[in-house]
Amino acid sequence: MNSQDSGAAGSSFYAGMRILPRDRRQAMYDVYAFCRAVDDIADGDAHVADPRAELNAWRADIDALYAGGPAGRAAFLKNAVARYGLKRADFQAVIDGMEMDLNGPIVAPDAATLDLYCDRVASAVGRLSVRIFGLGEEPGTALAHHLGRALQLTNILRDLDEDAANGRLYLPRESLVEACVEARAPRDALSHPALAAACRPTIEKARAHFAEADKIMRAAPRAAVRAPRLMAYAYRDVLERLDRRGFATPRARIGVNKPRLLFGVLKWGLW
């Protein structure tokens, strides 16, 4: 697989990784290509006849890569794995997260299930990434935990309508119950007048994770946190704009502010 064809170009991810040295940047593009490939399988964008078999084939190829055998479609990850000590368990965790969507659609999961999902689809990617960035084991694992969850929860709030169109609703069941949103069908829940109240705990949890990530990054070597600082900078802004916009219909789409992202590239890229 050619990671330059992964769809990274033009995304906020691509902008964030551009500030890395070449070898680290290429390793991140390779990890991103893996994530895109398995995500497309789970979302149906890969148009394969048997998505579960395709995910299992990725599992087998990852195992073969770490066993030193022919790694098939995972062979392009060999250099990144060897150079940065990427862990097999984190690649497999990402596939586990994709399988959770295949087993779905996920609708109003309990808080523990949502946290597991966030760990697999976001923080596991973070654990791969922090090794490439050059962070130590303890601060790197903590940053992946907090920033991964902050980014994923922000994405959940941003993509409510898109997910509902696919029969999914990632807001935790406890928050819906507390806000008295009885509807469980995603579209019905999103039209409920108490939706904003149901979103509030997720907003505050994302803010708390961003705050913890900031503490870790302030104490870390500057060069090792340039890229995650940029991602936090861009997505924290998305979170705050979502909060200001509110959740009443019609909901205008909120995306990464490109001028702000460019400013961040200049700031963190030169810092």
Rosetta blueprint (number, residue, H / E / L):
1 M L
2 N L
3 S H
4 Q H
5 D H
6 S L
7 G L
8 A L
9 A L
10 G L
11 S L
12 S H
13 F H
14 Y H
15 A H
16 G H
17 M H
18 R L
19 I L
20 L L
21 P L
22 R H
23 D H
24 R H
25 R H
26 Q H
27 A H
28 M H
29 Y H
30 D H
31 V H
32 Y H
33 A H
34 F H
35 C H
36 R H
37 A H
38 V H
39 D H
40 D H
41 I H
42 A H
43 D H
44 G L
45 D L
46 A L
47 H L
48 V L
49 A L
50 D L
51 P H
52 R H
53 A H
54 E H
55 L H
56 N H
57 A H
58 W H
59 R H
60 A H
61 D H
62 I H
63 D H
64 A H
65 L H
66 Y H
67 A H
68 G L
69 G L
70 P L
71 A L
72 G H
73 R H
74 A H
75 A H
76 F H
77 L H
78 K H
79 N H
80 A H
81 V H
82 A H
83 R H
84 Y H
85 G L
86 L L
87 K L
88 R H
89 A H
90 D H
91 F H
92 Q H
93 A H
94 V H
95 I H
96 D H
97 G H
98 M H
99 E H
100 M H
101 D H
102 L H
103 N L
104 G L
105 P L
106 I L
107 V E
108 A L
109 P L
110 D L
111 A H
112 A H
113 T H
114 L H
115 D H
116 L H
117 Y H
118 C H
119 D H
120 R H
121 V H
122 A H
123 S H
124 A H
125 V H
126 G H
127 R H
128 L H
129 S H
130 V H
131 R H
132 I H
133 F H
134 G L
135 L L
136 G L
137 E H
138 E H
139 P H
140 G H
141 T H
142 A H
143 L H
144 A H
145 H H
146 H H
147 L H
148 G H
149 R H
150 A H
151 L H
152 Q H
153 L H
154 T H
155 N H
156 I H
157 L H
158 R H
159 D L
160 L H
161 D H
162 E H
163 D H
164 A H
165 A H
166 N L
167 G L
168 R L
169 L E
170 Y L
171 L L
172 P L
173 R H
174 E H
175 S H
176 L H
177 V H
178 E H
179 A L
180 C L
181 V L
182 E L
183 A L
184 R L
185 A L
186 P H
187 R H
188 D H
189 A H
190 L H
191 S L
192 H L
193 P L
194 A L
195 L H
196 A H
197 A H
198 A H
199 C H
200 R H
201 P H
202 T H
203 I H
204 E H
205 K H
206 A H
207 R H
208 A H
209 H H
210 F H
211 A H
212 E H
213 A H
214 D H
215 K H
216 I H
217 M H
218 R H
219 A H
220 A L
221 P L
222 R H
223 A H
224 A H
225 V H
226 R H
227 A H
228 P H
229 R H
230 L H
231 M H
232 A H
233 Y H
234 A H
235 Y H
236 R H
237 D H
238 V H
239 L H
240 E H
241 R H
242 L H
243 D H
244 R H
245 R H
246 G L
247 F L
248 A L
249 T L
250 P L
251 R L
252 A L
253 R L
254 I L
255 G L
256 V L
257 N L
258 K H
259 P H
260 R H
261 L H
262 L H
263 F H
264 G H
265 V H
266 L H
267 K H
268 W H
269 G H
270 L H
271 W L
